[in-house]
Amino acid sequence: MQTLVHSNKTEDIKIKIRYDKVFTMNKDGRGGGFSFIWKGSIKGEIVLFSENITNLQIEEDIFGKWVLKGYNEFPDYGNHETC
């Protein structure tokens, strides 16, 4: 989810919706940040973290391993495929 709040607020959201895990890239000034929130029954691990891209590797029984990518104000919007 894209967010304009800091990690303390996303931690509150995680608790209210009864999820177990949260990773938040805090906003920078007026720029947006983002959060991944997931249940503990799903194995999730941050495998790439940078200023513009975060990859969360998910492992589950049905689909196996896959990657959820979060983009944060990538400077070349036409070039997401190369990430």
C-alpha positions in Angstrom: 0.0 0.0 0.0 1.3 3.5 -0.8 1.3 5.6 2.3 2.0 9.1 3.6 2.5 7.9 7.1 5.5 6.7 9.1 6.1 3.2 10.4 4.6 3.9 13.8 1.2 4.4 12.1 1.5 1.4 9.8 2.3 -0.7 12.9 -1.0 0.5 14.4 -2.8 -0.4 11.2 -1.2 -3.9 11.3 -2.5 -4.4 14.8 -6.1 -3.1 14.0 -6.5 -5.5 11.0 -4.9 -8.4 12.9 -2.0 -9.0 10.6 1.4 -10.1 11.9 4.1 -8.6 9.8 4.8 -5.2 8.4 7.6 -3.5 6.4 7.4 0.2 5.9 9.5 2.6 3.7 8.8 5.9 5.4 7.8 8.9 3.4 10.5 11.4 2.5 9.2 14.9 3.0 6.0 15.2 1.0 6.9 12.2 -1.1 5.0 9.0 -0.5 6.3 5.9 1.2 4.9 2.4 1.1 4.2 -0.6 3.3 3.8 -4.3 2.9 1.5 -5.9 5.6 1.0 -9.6 5.7 -0.1 -12.5 7.9 2.4 -14.6 9.8 1.1 -17.8 8.1 2.8 -16.5 4.9 6.6 -16.6 4.8 7.8 -13.2 3.7 11.3 -11.9 3.4 12.7 -8.6 2.1 15.3 -9.7 -0.5 16.1 -6.3 -2.1 15.8 -2.9 -0.5 16.9 0.4 -2.0 15.6 4.0 -2.1 13.3 3.2 -5.1 12.7 -0.5 -5.1 11.8 -3.1 -2.5 11.3 -6.8 -3.2 9.4 -9.0 -0.8 9.8 -12.7 -1.5 6.7 -14.7 -0.6 6.7 -18.4 0.0 3.3 -20.2 0.2 2.1 -23.7 -0.2 -0.2 -23.2 -3.2 2.0 -20.9 -5.4 5.5 -21.6 -4.1 7.9 -18.7 -4.1 7.2 -15.4 -5.9 8.2 -11.8 -5.5 6.1 -8.7 -4.8 7.9 -5.6 -6.0 7.3 -2.1 -4.5 8.4 0.9 -6.5 8.8 4.2 -4.7 9.1 7.2 -7.1 11.3 5.5 -9.6 12.9 8.3 -11.6 12.4 6.6 -15.0 8.8 5.5 -15.1 9.1 4.0 -18.5 11.9 1.7 -17.4 10.3 -0.4 -14.7 10.8 -3.6 -16.7 14.6 -3.4 -16.2 14.3 -3.5 -12.5 
